[in-house]
Amino acid sequence: MENEIKKPENLTDEHLEYLDDLRESGVTNMYGAGAYLEDEFDMTREEANQVLTYWMKTFGERHKVN
């Protein structure tokens, strides 16, 4: 599938759960969440941006309401 979103190699469920919790907390606009990932998981900016981009692009599918 051409539009399939590639999962970053370093991505874990913990990252996705952390971002979900961060979103729920309202502490930051999610466009600024990369810095939180960098600090929390000792990631480079590039790694954090890859994880955050994946989280954003897959959020709707992962939280689909039936």
mmCIF file of the N, C-alpha and C atoms, coordinates in Angstrom:
data_MODEL
# 
_entry.id   MODEL 
# 
loop_
_atom_site.group_PDB 
_atom_site.id 
_atom_site.type_symbol 
_atom_site.label_atom_id 
_atom_site.label_alt_id 
_atom_site.label_comp_id 
_atom_site.label_asym_id 
_atom_site.label_entity_id 
_atom_site.label_seq_id 
_atom_site.pdbx_PDB_ins_code 
_atom_site.Cartn_x 
_atom_site.Cartn_y 
_atom_site.Cartn_z 
_atom_site.occupancy 
_atom_site.B_iso_or_equiv 
_atom_site.pdbx_formal_charge 
_atom_site.auth_seq_id 
_atom_site.auth_comp_id 
_atom_site.auth_asym_id 
_atom_site.auth_atom_id 
_atom_site.pdbx_PDB_model_num 
ATOM 1   N N  . MET A 1 1  ? 0.850   -1.191 0.000  1.00 0.00 ? 1  MET A N  1 
ATOM 2   C CA . MET A 1 1  ? 0.000   0.000  0.000  1.00 0.00 ? 1  MET A CA 1 
ATOM 3   C C  . MET A 1 1  ? 0.887   1.244  0.000  1.00 0.00 ? 1  MET A C  1 
ATOM 4   N N  . GLU A 1 2  ? 0.688   2.121  -0.949 1.00 0.00 ? 2  GLU A N  1 
ATOM 5   C CA . GLU A 1 2  ? 1.553   3.278  -1.129 1.00 0.00 ? 2  GLU A CA 1 
ATOM 6   C C  . GLU A 1 2  ? 1.406   4.318  -0.020 1.00 0.00 ? 2  GLU A C  1 
ATOM 7   N N  . ASN A 1 3  ? 0.211   4.494  0.519  1.00 0.00 ? 3  ASN A N  1 
ATOM 8   C CA . ASN A 1 3  ? -0.023  5.504  1.552  1.00 0.00 ? 3  ASN A CA 1 
ATOM 9   C C  . ASN A 1 3  ? 0.221   4.995  2.969  1.00 0.00 ? 3  ASN A C  1 
ATOM 10  N N  . GLU A 1 4  ? 0.743   3.776  3.077  1.00 0.00 ? 4  GLU A N  1 
ATOM 11  C CA . GLU A 1 4  ? 1.001   3.200  4.385  1.00 0.00 ? 4  GLU A CA 1 
ATOM 12  C C  . GLU A 1 4  ? 2.063   4.032  5.105  1.00 0.00 ? 4  GLU A C  1 
ATOM 13  N N  . ILE A 1 5  ? 1.824   4.278  6.367  1.00 0.00 ? 5  ILE A N  1 
ATOM 14  C CA . ILE A 1 5  ? 2.735   5.082  7.164  1.00 0.00 ? 5  ILE A CA 1 
ATOM 15  C C  . ILE A 1 5  ? 3.783   4.162  7.768  1.00 0.00 ? 5  ILE A C  1 
ATOM 16  N N  . LYS A 1 6  ? 5.054   4.475  7.506  1.00 0.00 ? 6  LYS A N  1 
ATOM 17  C CA . LYS A 1 6  ? 6.140   3.633  7.985  1.00 0.00 ? 6  LYS A CA 1 
ATOM 18  C C  . LYS A 1 6  ? 6.377   3.887  9.475  1.00 0.00 ? 6  LYS A C  1 
ATOM 19  N N  . LYS A 1 7  ? 6.377   2.815  10.237 1.00 0.00 ? 7  LYS A N  1 
ATOM 20  C CA . LYS A 1 7  ? 6.613   2.888  11.675 1.00 0.00 ? 7  LYS A CA 1 
ATOM 21  C C  . LYS A 1 7  ? 8.107   3.062  11.924 1.00 0.00 ? 7  LYS A C  1 
ATOM 22  N N  . PRO A 1 8  ? 8.494   4.098  12.684 1.00 0.00 ? 8  PRO A N  1 
ATOM 23  C CA . PRO A 1 8  ? 9.921   4.278  12.998 1.00 0.00 ? 8  PRO A CA 1 
ATOM 24  C C  . PRO A 1 8  ? 10.475  3.060  13.746 1.00 0.00 ? 8  PRO A C  1 
ATOM 25  N N  . GLU A 1 9  ? 11.709  2.715  13.452 1.00 0.00 ? 9  GLU A N  1 
ATOM 26  C CA . GLU A 1 9  ? 12.336  1.553  14.071 1.00 0.00 ? 9  GLU A CA 1 
ATOM 27  C C  . GLU A 1 9  ? 12.393  1.647  15.587 1.00 0.00 ? 9  GLU A C  1 
ATOM 28  N N  . ASN A 1 10 ? 12.591  2.843  16.102 1.00 0.00 ? 10 ASN A N  1 
ATOM 29  C CA . ASN A 1 10 ? 12.751  3.020  17.548 1.00 0.00 ? 10 ASN A CA 1 
ATOM 30  C C  . ASN A 1 10 ? 11.420  3.190  18.293 1.00 0.00 ? 10 ASN A C  1 
ATOM 31  N N  . LEU A 1 11 ? 10.314  3.156  17.590 1.00 0.00 ? 11 LEU A N  1 
ATOM 32  C CA . LEU A 1 11 ? 9.009   3.392  18.207 1.00 0.00 ? 11 LEU A CA 1 
ATOM 33  C C  . LEU A 1 11 ? 8.572   2.226  19.085 1.00 0.00 ? 11 LEU A C  1 
ATOM 34  N N  . THR A 1 12 ? 8.061   2.559  20.270 1.00 0.00 ? 12 THR A N  1 
ATOM 35  C CA . THR A 1 12 ? 7.498   1.540  21.159 1.00 0.00 ? 12 THR A CA 1 
ATOM 36  C C  . THR A 1 12 ? 6.084   1.950  21.553 1.00 0.00 ? 12 THR A C  1 
ATOM 37  N N  . ASP A 1 13 ? 5.332   1.011  22.092 1.00 0.00 ? 13 ASP A N  1 
ATOM 38  C CA . ASP A 1 13 ? 3.995   1.328  22.600 1.00 0.00 ? 13 ASP A CA 1 
ATOM 39  C C  . ASP A 1 13 ? 4.079   2.367  23.709 1.00 0.00 ? 13 ASP A C  1 
ATOM 40  N N  . GLU A 1 14 ? 5.161   2.335  24.470 1.00 0.00 ? 14 GLU A N  1 
ATOM 41  C CA . GLU A 1 14 ? 5.345   3.302  25.553 1.00 0.00 ? 14 GLU A CA 1 
ATOM 42  C C  . GLU A 1 14 ? 5.373   4.729  25.011 1.00 0.00 ? 14 GLU A C  1 
ATOM 43  N N  . HIS A 1 15 ? 5.999   4.921  23.870 1.00 0.00 ? 15 HIS A N  1 
ATOM 44  C CA . HIS A 1 15 ? 6.041   6.252  23.243 1.00 0.00 ? 15 HIS A CA 1 
ATOM 45  C C  . HIS A 1 15 ? 4.634   6.720  22.896 1.00 0.00 ? 15 HIS A C  1 
ATOM 46  N N  . LEU A 1 16 ? 3.852   5.834  22.281 1.00 0.00 ? 16 LEU A N  1 
ATOM 47  C CA . LEU A 1 16 ? 2.496   6.199  21.873 1.00 0.00 ? 16 LEU A CA 1 
ATOM 48  C C  . LEU A 1 16 ? 1.617   6.494  23.088 1.00 0.00 ? 16 LEU A C  1 
ATOM 49  N N  . GLU A 1 17 ? 1.741   5.694  24.124 1.00 0.00 ? 17 GLU A N  1 
ATOM 50  C CA . GLU A 1 17 ? 0.974   5.918  25.346 1.00 0.00 ? 17 GLU A CA 1 
ATOM 51  C C  . GLU A 1 17 ? 1.380   7.224  26.021 1.00 0.00 ? 17 GLU A C  1 
ATOM 52  N N  . TYR A 1 18 ? 2.678   7.508  26.020 1.00 0.00 ? 18 TYR A N  1 
ATOM 53  C CA . TYR A 1 18 ? 3.171   8.759  26.598 1.00 0.00 ? 18 TYR A CA 1 
ATOM 54  C C  . TYR A 1 18 ? 2.559   9.958  25.869 1.00 0.00 ? 18 TYR A C  1 
ATOM 55  N N  . LEU A 1 19 ? 2.549   9.896  24.543 1.00 0.00 ? 19 LEU A N  1 
ATOM 56  C CA . LEU A 1 19 ? 1.984   10.998 23.758 1.00 0.00 ? 19 LEU A CA 1 
ATOM 57  C C  . LEU A 1 19 ? 0.475   11.109 23.965 1.00 0.00 ? 19 LEU A C  1 
ATOM 58  N N  . ASP A 1 20 ? -0.215  9.985  24.065 1.00 0.00 ? 20 ASP A N  1 
ATOM 59  C CA . ASP A 1 20 ? -1.650  10.020 24.361 1.00 0.00 ? 20 ASP A CA 1 
ATOM 60  C C  . ASP A 1 20 ? -1.900  10.716 25.700 1.00 0.00 ? 20 ASP A C  1 
ATOM 61  N N  . ASP A 1 21 ? -1.111  10.349 26.707 1.00 0.00 ? 21 ASP A N  1 
ATOM 62  C CA . ASP A 1 21 ? -1.252  10.949 28.039 1.00 0.00 ? 21 ASP A CA 1 
ATOM 63  C C  . ASP A 1 21 ? -0.909  12.438 28.016 1.00 0.00 ? 21 ASP A C  1 
ATOM 64  N N  . LEU A 1 22 ? 0.132   12.785 27.278 1.00 0.00 ? 22 LEU A N  1 
ATOM 65  C CA . LEU A 1 22 ? 0.529   14.188 27.164 1.00 0.00 ? 22 LEU A CA 1 
ATOM 66  C C  . LEU A 1 22 ? -0.594  14.999 26.518 1.00 0.00 ? 22 LEU A C  1 
ATOM 67  N N  . ARG A 1 23 ? -1.192  14.450 25.487 1.00 0.00 ? 23 ARG A N  1 
ATOM 68  C CA . ARG A 1 23 ? -2.313  15.131 24.822 1.00 0.00 ? 23 ARG A CA 1 
ATOM 69  C C  . ARG A 1 23 ? -3.462  15.346 25.799 1.00 0.00 ? 23 ARG A C  1 
ATOM 70  N N  . GLU A 1 24 ? -3.804  14.293 26.538 1.00 0.00 ? 24 GLU A N  1 
ATOM 71  C CA . GLU A 1 24 ? -4.893  14.370 27.517 1.00 0.00 ? 24 GLU A CA 1 
ATOM 72  C C  . GLU A 1 24 ? -4.620  15.412 28.598 1.00 0.00 ? 24 GLU A C  1 
ATOM 73  N N  . SER A 1 25 ? -3.358  15.558 28.979 1.00 0.00 ? 25 SER A N  1 
ATOM 74  C CA . SER A 1 25 ? -2.998  16.478 30.059 1.00 0.00 ? 25 SER A CA 1 
ATOM 75  C C  . SER A 1 25 ? -3.176  17.936 29.648 1.00 0.00 ? 25 SER A C  1 
ATOM 76  N N  . GLY A 1 26 ? -3.049  18.210 28.347 1.00 0.00 ? 26 GLY A N  1 
ATOM 77  C CA . GLY A 1 26 ? -3.165  19.583 27.875 1.00 0.00 ? 26 GLY A CA 1 
ATOM 78  C C  . GLY A 1 26 ? -1.965  20.447 28.208 1.00 0.00 ? 26 GLY A C  1 
ATOM 79  N N  . VAL A 1 27 ? -0.867  19.835 28.638 1.00 0.00 ? 27 VAL A N  1 
ATOM 80  C CA . VAL A 1 27 ? 0.333   20.567 29.042 1.00 0.00 ? 27 VAL A CA 1 
ATOM 81  C C  . VAL A 1 27 ? 0.954   21.327 27.876 1.00 0.00 ? 27 VAL A C  1 
ATOM 82  N N  . THR A 1 28 ? 0.859   20.759 26.677 1.00 0.00 ? 28 THR A N  1 
ATOM 83  C CA . THR A 1 28 ? 1.483   21.380 25.515 1.00 0.00 ? 28 THR A CA 1 
ATOM 84  C C  . THR A 1 28 ? 0.634   21.161 24.274 1.00 0.00 ? 28 THR A C  1 
ATOM 85  N N  . ASN A 1 29 ? 0.790   22.037 23.333 1.00 0.00 ? 29 ASN A N  1 
ATOM 86  C CA . ASN A 1 29 ? 0.263   21.813 21.995 1.00 0.00 ? 29 ASN A CA 1 
ATOM 87  C C  . ASN A 1 29 ? 1.067   20.643 21.432 1.00 0.00 ? 29 ASN A C  1 
ATOM 88  N N  . MET A 1 30 ? 0.436   19.704 20.789 1.00 0.00 ? 30 MET A N  1 
ATOM 89  C CA . MET A 1 30 ? 1.139   18.500 20.353 1.00 0.00 ? 30 MET A CA 1 
ATOM 90  C C  . MET A 1 30 ? 2.208   18.774 19.305 1.00 0.00 ? 30 MET A C  1 
ATOM 91  N N  . TYR A 1 31 ? 2.151   19.907 18.648 1.00 0.00 ? 31 TYR A N  1 
ATOM 92  C CA . TYR A 1 31 ? 3.230   20.250 17.725 1.00 0.00 ? 31 TYR A CA 1 
ATOM 93  C C  . TYR A 1 31 ? 4.526   20.527 18.481 1.00 0.00 ? 31 TYR A C  1 
ATOM 94  N N  . GLY A 1 32 ? 4.441   20.790 19.768 1.00 0.00 ? 32 GLY A N  1 
ATOM 95  C CA . GLY A 1 32 ? 5.616   21.004 20.608 1.00 0.00 ? 32 GLY A CA 1 
ATOM 96  C C  . GLY A 1 32 ? 6.014   19.782 21.412 1.00 0.00 ? 32 GLY A C  1 
ATOM 97  N N  . ALA A 1 33 ? 5.363   18.665 21.160 1.00 0.00 ? 33 ALA A N  1 
ATOM 98  C CA . ALA A 1 33 ? 5.583   17.462 21.972 1.00 0.00 ? 33 ALA A CA 1 
ATOM 99  C C  . ALA A 1 33 ? 6.925   16.788 21.703 1.00 0.00 ? 33 ALA A C  1 
ATOM 100 N N  . GLY A 1 34 ? 7.562   17.104 20.603 1.00 0.00 ? 34 GLY A N  1 
ATOM 101 C CA . GLY A 1 34 ? 8.859   16.493 20.301 1.00 0.00 ? 34 GLY A CA 1 
ATOM 102 C C  . GLY A 1 34 ? 9.878   16.739 21.401 1.00 0.00 ? 34 GLY A C  1 
ATOM 103 N N  . ALA A 1 35 ? 9.892   17.936 21.946 1.00 0.00 ? 35 ALA A N  1 
ATOM 104 C CA . ALA A 1 35 ? 10.840  18.257 23.022 1.00 0.00 ? 35 ALA A CA 1 
ATOM 105 C C  . ALA A 1 35 ? 10.580  17.403 24.254 1.00 0.00 ? 35 ALA A C  1 
ATOM 106 N N  . TYR A 1 36 ? 9.320   17.094 24.515 1.00 0.00 ? 36 TYR A N  1 
ATOM 107 C CA . TYR A 1 36 ? 8.983   16.233 25.649 1.00 0.00 ? 36 TYR A CA 1 
ATOM 108 C C  . TYR A 1 36 ? 9.498   14.815 25.416 1.00 0.00 ? 36 TYR A C  1 
ATOM 109 N N  . LEU A 1 37 ? 9.368   14.324 24.193 1.00 0.00 ? 37 LEU A N  1 
ATOM 110 C CA . LEU A 1 37 ? 9.902   13.001 23.863 1.00 0.00 ? 37 LEU A CA 1 
ATOM 111 C C  . LEU A 1 37 ? 11.420  12.979 24.010 1.00 0.00 ? 37 LEU A C  1 
ATOM 112 N N  . GLU A 1 38 ? 12.074  14.019 23.530 1.00 0.00 ? 38 GLU A N  1 
ATOM 113 C CA . GLU A 1 38 ? 13.532  14.105 23.641 1.00 0.00 ? 38 GLU A CA 1 
ATOM 114 C C  . GLU A 1 38 ? 13.966  13.975 25.092 1.00 0.00 ? 38 GLU A C  1 
ATOM 115 N N  . ASP A 1 39 ? 13.303  14.713 25.967 1.00 0.00 ? 39 ASP A N  1 
ATOM 116 C CA . ASP A 1 39 ? 13.670  14.709 27.391 1.00 0.00 ? 39 ASP A CA 1 
ATOM 117 C C  . ASP A 1 39 ? 13.315  13.399 28.072 1.00 0.00 ? 39 ASP A C  1 
ATOM 118 N N  . GLU A 1 40 ? 12.116  12.920 27.833 1.00 0.00 ? 40 GLU A N  1 
ATOM 119 C CA . GLU A 1 40 ? 11.610  11.734 28.542 1.00 0.00 ? 40 GLU A CA 1 
ATOM 120 C C  . GLU A 1 40 ? 12.319  10.449 28.120 1.00 0.00 ? 40 GLU A C  1 
ATOM 121 N N  . PHE A 1 41 ? 12.650  10.342 26.832 1.00 0.00 ? 41 PHE A N  1 
ATOM 122 C CA . PHE A 1 41 ? 13.194  9.093  26.312 1.00 0.00 ? 41 PHE A CA 1 
ATOM 123 C C  . PHE A 1 41 ? 14.626  9.234  25.782 1.00 0.00 ? 41 PHE A C  1 
ATOM 124 N N  . ASP A 1 42 ? 15.282  10.361 26.077 1.00 0.00 ? 42 ASP A N  1 
ATOM 125 C CA . ASP A 1 42 ? 16.661  10.596 25.655 1.00 0.00 ? 42 ASP A CA 1 
ATOM 126 C C  . ASP A 1 42 ? 16.827  10.348 24.155 1.00 0.00 ? 42 ASP A C  1 
ATOM 127 N N  . MET A 1 43 ? 15.952  11.004 23.377 1.00 0.00 ? 43 MET A N  1 
ATOM 128 C CA . MET A 1 43 ? 15.966  10.866 21.915 1.00 0.00 ? 43 MET A CA 1 
ATOM 129 C C  . MET A 1 43 ? 16.628  12.081 21.286 1.00 0.00 ? 43 MET A C  1 
ATOM 130 N N  . THR A 1 44 ? 17.097  11.884 20.061 1.00 0.00 ? 44 THR A N  1 
ATOM 131 C CA . THR A 1 44 ? 17.537  13.034 19.277 1.00 0.00 ? 44 THR A CA 1 
ATOM 132 C C  . THR A 1 44 ? 16.287  13.743 18.763 1.00 0.00 ? 44 THR A C  1 
ATOM 133 N N  . ARG A 1 45 ? 16.457  14.951 18.291 1.00 0.00 ? 45 ARG A N  1 
ATOM 134 C CA . ARG A 1 45 ? 15.332  15.690 17.723 1.00 0.00 ? 45 ARG A CA 1 
ATOM 135 C C  . ARG A 1 45 ? 14.733  14.941 16.531 1.00 0.00 ? 45 ARG A C  1 
ATOM 136 N N  . GLU A 1 46 ? 15.587  14.367 15.700 1.00 0.00 ? 46 GLU A N  1 
ATOM 137 C CA . GLU A 1 46 ? 15.111  13.620 14.529 1.00 0.00 ? 46 GLU A CA 1 
ATOM 138 C C  . GLU A 1 46 ? 14.287  12.402 14.954 1.00 0.00 ? 46 GLU A C  1 
ATOM 139 N N  . GLU A 1 47 ? 14.770  11.645 15.929 1.00 0.00 ? 47 GLU A N  1 
ATOM 140 C CA . GLU A 1 47 ? 14.029  10.480 16.413 1.00 0.00 ? 47 GLU A CA 1 
ATOM 141 C C  . GLU A 1 47 ? 12.674  10.896 16.985 1.00 0.00 ? 47 GLU A C  1 
ATOM 142 N N  . ALA A 1 48 ? 12.686  11.949 17.799 1.00 0.00 ? 48 ALA A N  1 
ATOM 143 C CA . ALA A 1 48 ? 11.447  12.434 18.407 1.00 0.00 ? 48 ALA A CA 1 
ATOM 144 C C  . ALA A 1 48 ? 10.458  12.888 17.339 1.00 0.00 ? 48 ALA A C  1 
ATOM 145 N N  . ASN A 1 49 ? 10.938  13.577 16.320 1.00 0.00 ? 49 ASN A N  1 
ATOM 146 C CA . ASN A 1 49 ? 10.055  14.036 15.250 1.00 0.00 ? 49 ASN A CA 1 
ATOM 147 C C  . ASN A 1 49 ? 9.475   12.872 14.457 1.00 0.00 ? 49 ASN A C  1 
ATOM 148 N N  . GLN A 1 50 ? 10.247  11.819 14.253 1.00 0.00 ? 50 GLN A N  1 
ATOM 149 C CA . GLN A 1 50 ? 9.742   10.639 13.548 1.00 0.00 ? 50 GLN A CA 1 
ATOM 150 C C  . GLN A 1 50 ? 8.625   9.977  14.357 1.00 0.00 ? 50 GLN A C  1 
ATOM 151 N N  . VAL A 1 51 ? 8.848   9.825  15.660 1.00 0.00 ? 51 VAL A N  1 
ATOM 152 C CA . VAL A 1 51 ? 7.842   9.208  16.532 1.00 0.00 ? 51 VAL A CA 1 
ATOM 153 C C  . VAL A 1 51 ? 6.588   10.074 16.582 1.00 0.00 ? 51 VAL A C  1 
ATOM 154 N N  . LEU A 1 52 ? 6.780   11.378 16.759 1.00 0.00 ? 52 LEU A N  1 
ATOM 155 C CA . LEU A 1 52 ? 5.647   12.290 16.847 1.00 0.00 ? 52 LEU A CA 1 
ATOM 156 C C  . LEU A 1 52 ? 4.851   12.310 15.543 1.00 0.00 ? 52 LEU A C  1 
ATOM 157 N N  . THR A 1 53 ? 5.526   12.329 14.423 1.00 0.00 ? 53 THR A N  1 
ATOM 158 C CA . THR A 1 53 ? 4.845   12.322 13.128 1.00 0.00 ? 53 THR A CA 1 
ATOM 159 C C  . THR A 1 53 ? 4.032   11.047 12.968 1.00 0.00 ? 53 THR A C  1 
ATOM 160 N N  . TYR A 1 54 ? 4.607   9.919  13.331 1.00 0.00 ? 54 TYR A N  1 
ATOM 161 C CA . TYR A 1 54 ? 3.874   8.653  13.257 1.00 0.00 ? 54 TYR A CA 1 
ATOM 162 C C  . TYR A 1 54 ? 2.651   8.701  14.167 1.00 0.00 ? 54 TYR A C  1 
ATOM 163 N N  . TRP A 1 55 ? 2.824   9.190  15.385 1.00 0.00 ? 55 TRP A N  1 
ATOM 164 C CA . TRP A 1 55 ? 1.710   9.286  16.346 1.00 0.00 ? 55 TRP A CA 1 
ATOM 165 C C  . TRP A 1 55 ? 0.588   10.145 15.763 1.00 0.00 ? 55 TRP A C  1 
ATOM 166 N N  . MET A 1 56 ? 0.944   11.296 15.196 1.00 0.00 ? 56 MET A N  1 
ATOM 167 C CA . MET A 1 56 ? -0.063  12.200 14.635 1.00 0.00 ? 56 MET A CA 1 
ATOM 168 C C  . MET A 1 56 ? -0.806  11.568 13.463 1.00 0.00 ? 56 MET A C  1 
ATOM 169 N N  . LYS A 1 57 ? -0.061  10.917 12.573 1.00 0.00 ? 57 LYS A N  1 
ATOM 170 C CA . LYS A 1 57 ? -0.674  10.348 11.368 1.00 0.00 ? 57 LYS A CA 1 
ATOM 171 C C  . LYS A 1 57 ? -1.520  9.116  11.663 1.00 0.00 ? 57 LYS A C  1 
ATOM 172 N N  . THR A 1 58 ? -1.264  8.453  12.781 1.00 0.00 ? 58 THR A N  1 
ATOM 173 C CA . THR A 1 58 ? -2.000  7.221  13.098 1.00 0.00 ? 58 THR A CA 1 
ATOM 174 C C  . THR A 1 58 ? -2.983  7.400  14.246 1.00 0.00 ? 58 THR A C  1 
ATOM 175 N N  . PHE A 1 59 ? -3.067  8.582  14.808 1.00 0.00 ? 59 PHE A N  1 
ATOM 176 C CA . PHE A 1 59 ? -3.915  8.808  15.981 1.00 0.00 ? 59 PHE A CA 1 
ATOM 177 C C  . PHE A 1 59 ? -5.361  8.403  15.727 1.00 0.00 ? 59 PHE A C  1 
ATOM 178 N N  . GLY A 1 60 ? -5.930  8.882  14.636 1.00 0.00 ? 60 GLY A N  1 
ATOM 179 C CA . GLY A 1 60 ? -7.328  8.600  14.328 1.00 0.00 ? 60 GLY A CA 1 
ATOM 180 C C  . GLY A 1 60 ? -7.618  7.115  14.190 1.00 0.00 ? 60 GLY A C  1 
ATOM 181 N N  . GLU A 1 61 ? -6.711  6.420  13.547 1.00 0.00 ? 61 GLU A N  1 
ATOM 182 C CA . GLU A 1 61 ? -6.895  4.976  13.353 1.00 0.00 ? 61 GLU A CA 1 
ATOM 183 C C  . GLU A 1 61 ? -6.773  4.214  14.679 1.00 0.00 ? 61 GLU A C  1 
ATOM 184 N N  . ARG A 1 62 ? -5.841  4.633  15.512 1.00 0.00 ? 62 ARG A N  1 
ATOM 185 C CA . ARG A 1 62 ? -5.631  3.953  16.791 1.00 0.00 ? 62 ARG A CA 1 
ATOM 186 C C  . ARG A 1 62 ? -6.746  4.249  17.799 1.00 0.00 ? 62 ARG A C  1 
ATOM 187 N N  . HIS A 1 63 ? -7.435  5.358  17.603 1.00 0.00 ? 63 HIS A N  1 
ATOM 188 C CA . HIS A 1 63 ? -8.482  5.762  18.559 1.00 0.00 ? 63 HIS A CA 1 
ATOM 189 C C  . HIS A 1 63 ? -9.859  5.790  17.906 1.00 0.00 ? 63 HIS A C  1 
ATOM 190 N N  . LYS A 1 64 ? -10.029 4.940  16.914 1.00 0.00 ? 64 LYS A N  1 
ATOM 191 C CA . LYS A 1 64 ? -11.287 4.884  16.171 1.00 0.00 ? 64 LYS A CA 1 
ATOM 192 C C  . LYS A 1 64 ? -12.419 4.431  17.103 1.00 0.00 ? 64 LYS A C  1 
ATOM 193 N N  . VAL A 1 65 ? -13.518 5.167  17.052 1.00 0.00 ? 65 VAL A N  1 
ATOM 194 C CA . VAL A 1 65 ? -14.706 4.818  17.840 1.00 0.00 ? 65 VAL A CA 1 
ATOM 195 C C  . VAL A 1 65 ? -15.652 4.054  16.922 1.00 0.00 ? 65 VAL A C  1 
ATOM 196 N N  . ASN A 1 66 ? -16.073 2.885  17.360 1.00 0.00 ? 66 ASN A N  1 
ATOM 197 C CA . ASN A 1 66 ? -16.965 2.064  16.528 1.00 0.00 ? 66 ASN A CA 1 
ATOM 198 C C  . ASN A 1 66 ? -18.396 2.452  16.674 1.00 0.00 ? 66 ASN A C  1 
# 
